[in-house]
């Protein structure tokens, strides 16, 4: 009877040992899962940070493209304004040349009239 009880106690002790080992294995597994979750959370946070940095870089590149486009339009507007001023100056110069031509034409006509008058006076004097 004592041997049977001893065997039963030994079996219960062995079962308790196995149960304690299983409990410790389960705790270790739970701790490992928690660590993996935390690692996953840390990895997820790193991935989100990398995505945010990528989006930021893309936005900066887009802003740089827009700035360049605005700068190009500003430069084109400056060139257009300069061309307009050059055209106005050219128009004013052409007008001045036309006026100079008109004045020169008037002087030439005056000189021709004086020449004709002198020729007529000479002819009249000859008569």
C-alpha positions as CSV (number, residue, x, y, z in Angstrom):
1,X,0.0,0.0,0.0
2,X,2.8,2.4,0.9
3,X,4.6,1.5,-2.4
4,X,1.4,2.3,-4.3
5,X,1.0,5.6,-2.5
6,X,4.7,6.4,-3.0
7,X,4.2,5.7,-6.7
8,X,1.1,7.9,-6.8
9,X,2.9,10.7,-5.0
10,X,5.8,10.3,-7.4
11,X,3.5,10.4,-10.4
12,X,1.7,13.5,-9.0
13,X,5.1,15.1,-8.2
14,X,6.3,14.3,-11.8
15,X,3.0,15.7,-13.2
16,X,3.5,18.8,-11.0
17,X,7.0,19.1,-12.3
18,X,5.8,18.8,-15.9
19,X,3.0,21.3,-15.2
20,X,5.5,23.7,-13.7
21,X,7.8,23.2,-16.7
22,X,4.9,23.7,-19.1
23,X,3.9,26.8,-17.1
24,X,7.4,28.2,-17.4
25,X,7.6,27.3,-21.1
26,X,4.2,29.1,-21.6
27,X,5.4,32.1,-19.7
28,X,8.6,32.2,-21.7
29,X,6.5,31.8,-24.9
30,X,4.3,34.7,-23.7
31,X,7.3,36.9,-22.9
32,X,8.8,36.1,-26.3
33,X,5.4,36.9,-28.0
34,X,5.3,40.2,-26.1
35,X,8.9,41.0,-27.1
36,X,8.0,40.2,-30.7
37,X,5.0,42.4,-30.5
38,X,7.1,45.2,-29.1
39,X,9.7,44.5,-31.8
40,X,6.9,44.5,-34.4
41,X,5.6,47.8,-32.9
42,X,9.2,49.2,-33.0
43,X,9.6,48.0,-36.6
44,X,6.2,49.4,-37.5
45,X,7.2,52.7,-36.0
46,X,10.4,52.7,-37.9
47,X,8.5,51.8,-41.1
48,X,6.0,54.7,-40.5
49,X,8.9,57.1,-39.8
50,X,10.6,56.0,-43.1
51,X,7.3,56.5,-45.0
52,X,6.9,59.9,-43.4
53,X,10.4,60.8,-44.4
54,X,9.8,59.5,-47.9
55,X,6.6,61.6,-48.2
56,X,8.4,64.6,-46.8
57,X,11.2,64.2,-49.4
58,X,8.6,63.8,-52.2
59,X,6.8,66.9,-51.0
60,X,10.1,68.8,-50.9
61,X,10.9,67.7,-54.4
62,X,7.4,68.8,-55.6
63,X,7.8,72.1,-53.9
64,X,11.2,72.5,-55.5
65,X,9.6,71.7,-58.9
66,X,6.9,74.3,-58.3
67,X,9.5,76.9,-57.2
68,X,11.5,76.2,-60.4
69,X,8.3,76.6,-62.4
70,X,7.5,79.9,-60.7
71,X,11.1,81.0,-61.1
72,X,11.0,80.1,-64.8
73,X,7.7,82.0,-65.2
74,X,9.1,85.0,-63.4
75,X,12.2,84.9,-65.6
76,X,10.0,84.7,-68.7
77,X,8.0,87.6,-67.4
78,X,11.2,89.6,-66.8
79,X,12.4,88.8,-70.4
80,X,9.0,89.7,-71.8
81,X,9.1,93.0,-69.9
82,X,12.6,93.7,-71.2
83,X,11.6,92.8,-74.7
84,X,8.6,95.1,-74.4
85,X,10.9,98.0,-73.2
86,X,13.3,97.3,-76.1
87,X,10.4,97.3,-78.5
88,X,9.1,100.6,-77.1
89,X,12.6,102.1,-77.4
90,X,12.9,100.8,-81.0
91,X,9.5,102.3,-81.8
92,X,10.5,105.6,-80.2
93,X,13.8,105.5,-82.2
94,X,11.9,104.7,-85.4
95,X,9.5,107.6,-84.7
96,X,12.5,109.9,-84.1
97,X,14.1,108.7,-87.4
98,X,10.8,109.3,-89.2
99,X,10.7,112.8,-87.7
100,X,14.4,113.3,-88.6
101,X,13.6,112.0,-92.1
102,X,10.7,114.4,-92.4
103,X,12.9,117.3,-91.2
104,X,15.6,116.2,-93.7
105,X,13.0,115.9,-96.4
106,X,11.7,119.3,-95.6
107,X,15.3,120.7,-95.7
108,X,15.9,119.0,-99.1
109,X,12.7,120.3,-100.5
110,X,13.6,123.8,-99.2
111,X,17.1,123.5,-100.8
112,X,15.5,122.4,-104.1
113,X,13.1,125.3,-104.0
114,X,16.0,127.7,-103.3
115,X,17.9,126.1,-106.1
116,X,15.0,126.4,-108.5
117,X,14.5,130.0,-107.4
118,X,18.1,130.8,-108.0
119,X,18.0,129.2,-111.4
120,X,14.8,131.2,-112.2
121,X,16.5,134.4,-111.0
122,X,19.5,133.6,-113.1
123,X,17.3,132.9,-116.1
124,X,15.4,136.1,-115.5
125,X,18.6,138.1,-115.2
126,X,19.8,136.6,-118.4
127,X,16.6,137.8,-120.2
